[in-house]
Amino acid sequence: MSSDGAGRGRGRLASWARLGAAVVLMGVILHIIFCNEAQLHLSESGQRWESLSKWDQRQMAWSRGPVELWRTVRRLDAVNLVLALALCGVPVVVGGLRWRQALLVQGLKLSVAEVTRVSFVSHFFNAFLLGSTGGDVVKAWCAARWTREKRAEAALTVVVDRLLGTLALLLFAALMIPMAWEAAPGVPLFLGYRRYQLVALLVAGMALVALVMVAVGFYSDLLAAGAPVARVLRRFPRGDSVVRALAACRLFGRQRGYLAKTAAWSLVINLAIVGTFVALASGLKLEVPLRVLWFVVPAVVCVAALPVTPSGIGVREHLFVSLLAIEAFPGVKHGEALALALLGYTANLVWSAVGGLVYLALPGTDAAKAGVDGPAGS
């Protein structure tokens, strides 16, 4: 067989493999959505999803799930449903633009189309890898393929973008505490409910850790190539690559305007995340002051991002129920708070499915056309 024929054969095999992977993973997305709906159906009847066997859960998911999903969609008015879905897609697109700023700092000039494509594909894989940061592994892999000489630095941009994005969301949640201070006049949430105090302390602790990491990486010499930390890391396999990546962190602190642009993109993302849940809560006619959601939503998203359970499943739902189904909001039932959490996750999975279509339909990459230069200006 000629080399051209062998190449075409490998190309067809890769296309079929991509199609098979996409079909399987899309099926997993539908299964998760149907499980969410079946779980909500059980909670309304007073039954526990965890009490069912795995086989019974699968049967109920695919028998009741589609019916309950349609019922839920009909329960929401069209305006809030469309608004929630639209807002839920904003972080995927804007997140790619924010990441592009980090790539530019390291001298990697990628087109908007390419970073958007990778952002959608990584969002697709977020539905299956551990934690909400699982898709970052895909982004780091793609980034490392774009250059031979700066693979460590390219992968570093994913870590830095995630760190700054999480820090921005944590600070946003902290700034919203005064807005959500009272459930009603004279009913202070953060003084009357220990769970609000604990979540606020956890948010503050996570923000402090993130701030220290940014200060050390961006503005100190502790991670420089000649620092003691670097000498220790070089003793490990691939230590030189790690040292080079850590040393490149200082470029982010030196690049004028980078943090300001990142903060602006992050603000858009944060507003879209909270707006998604506000639209869903309005559609569900949830009897909770919407200003409270401006703290609850970013706080829950940050805590659920911790690698405790796959994709934060369970943690997110528990926090929404614990923070909203309380005496301060007598009109909010446990099932309604759970519905808000599951609907938000379902909207996110819809965009994961869109990412699957992008993965299937746009397998190519524009990265070959990208220039790899020195630190890029903004």
Secondary structure, 3 states (H helix, E strand, C coil): CCHHHHHHHHHHHHHHHHHHHHHHHHHHHHHHHHHHHHHHHHHHCCCCHHHCCHHHHHHHHHHHHHHHHHHHHHHCCHHHHHHHHHHHHHHHHHHHHHHHHHHHHCCEECCHHHHHHHHHHHHHHHCCCCCCCCHHHHHHHHHHHCCCCCHHHHHHHHHHHHHHHHHHHHHHHHHCCCCCCEEECCEEHHHHCHHHHHHHHHHHHHHHHHHHHHHHHHHCCCCCCCCHHHHHHCCCCCHHHHHHHHHCCHHHHHCCCHHHHHHHHHHHHHHHHHHHHHHHHHHHCCCCCHHHHHHHHHHHHHHHCCCCCHHHCCHHHHHHHHHHCCCCCCCCCHHHHHHHHHHHHHHHHHHHHHHHHHHHHCCCCCHHHCEECCCCCC
